Amino acid sequence: MIFVAMLFAGCTSQSGIPEGYRYVIGVSLANDTEPWVNYMADELSKEINSYSSDINLIFKEAMGNPDKQIKDIETLMESGIDLLVV
């Protein structure tokens, strides 16, 4: 199962983004019941971690609910992410 947030270390700023990161990437997943979705999320995490330690990934998983995914995306955008992956 994918956790809602990964790599949260340190304090958070007023925007809700953890301090100490140069970039924050929000990832909205429709569900995590398919093995390929978990594989993709794991590989994305590995790649980002191998590239830089100042990039934070935030995962949101909508459990197959389109309304929840819309709210997740809005929450990510309001939090001040630099990149959104849907």
C-alpha positions in Angstrom: 0.0 0.0 0.0 1.2 3.5 -0.8 1.3 5.9 2.1 -0.3 9.3 1.7 3.0 11.1 2.2 6.5 9.9 1.7 9.8 11.5 2.7 8.3 14.0 5.2 11.3 15.0 7.3 11.7 18.2 9.3 9.2 20.9 10.0 6.5 22.1 7.6 6.1 25.6 6.3 2.9 27.6 6.4 2.0 26.2 3.0 2.1 22.6 4.4 5.2 21.7 2.4 8.1 20.3 4.5 11.0 22.7 4.8 14.4 21.7 3.5 13.2 20.6 0.1 13.9 22.5 -3.1 11.1 20.9 -5.0 7.9 19.0 -4.1 6.1 16.6 -6.5 2.5 15.7 -5.8 1.4 12.3 -7.2 -2.3 11.6 -7.4 -3.2 7.9 -7.8 -6.7 6.7 -8.6 -6.1 3.5 -6.6 -3.2 1.3 -5.5 -4.9 -2.1 -5.9 -3.2 -2.8 -9.2 0.4 -4.2 -8.9 1.7 -2.0 -11.7 0.6 1.2 -9.8 2.6 0.1 -6.8 5.5 -0.8 -9.0 5.4 2.6 -10.7 5.2 4.5 -7.4 8.1 2.5 -6.0 10.2 3.1 -9.1 9.3 6.8 -9.1 10.4 7.0 -5.4 13.7 5.2 -6.1 14.5 7.3 -9.1 13.8 10.6 -7.3 15.8 9.5 -4.3 18.8 8.5 -6.5 18.6 11.8 -8.3 18.4 14.3 -5.4 17.8 14.5 -1.7 16.0 17.9 -2.0 13.0 16.6 -3.8 9.9 15.5 -1.8 7.2 13.2 -3.2 3.7 13.4 -1.8 1.4 10.5 -2.8 -2.4 10.7 -2.6 -4.5 7.6 -3.3 -8.2 8.0 -4.1 -9.3 4.4 -3.5 -11.1 4.3 -6.8 -13.2 7.4 -5.9 -13.1 10.1 -8.6 -14.5 12.7 -6.2 -11.8 12.0 -3.7 -9.1 12.2 -6.4 -10.4 15.6 -7.4 -10.2 16.7 -3.8 -6.7 15.2 -3.5 -5.5 17.1 -6.6 -7.0 20.3 -5.2 -5.3 19.8 -1.9 -1.9 19.1 -3.6 -2.2 22.2 -5.7 -3.2 24.4 -2.8 -0.2 23.1 -0.8 2.2 24.7 -3.2 3.7 21.7 -5.1 6.0 22.3 -8.0 4.8 19.4 -10.1 1.7 17.4 -10.3 1.6 13.8 -11.6 -1.8 12.3 -12.3 
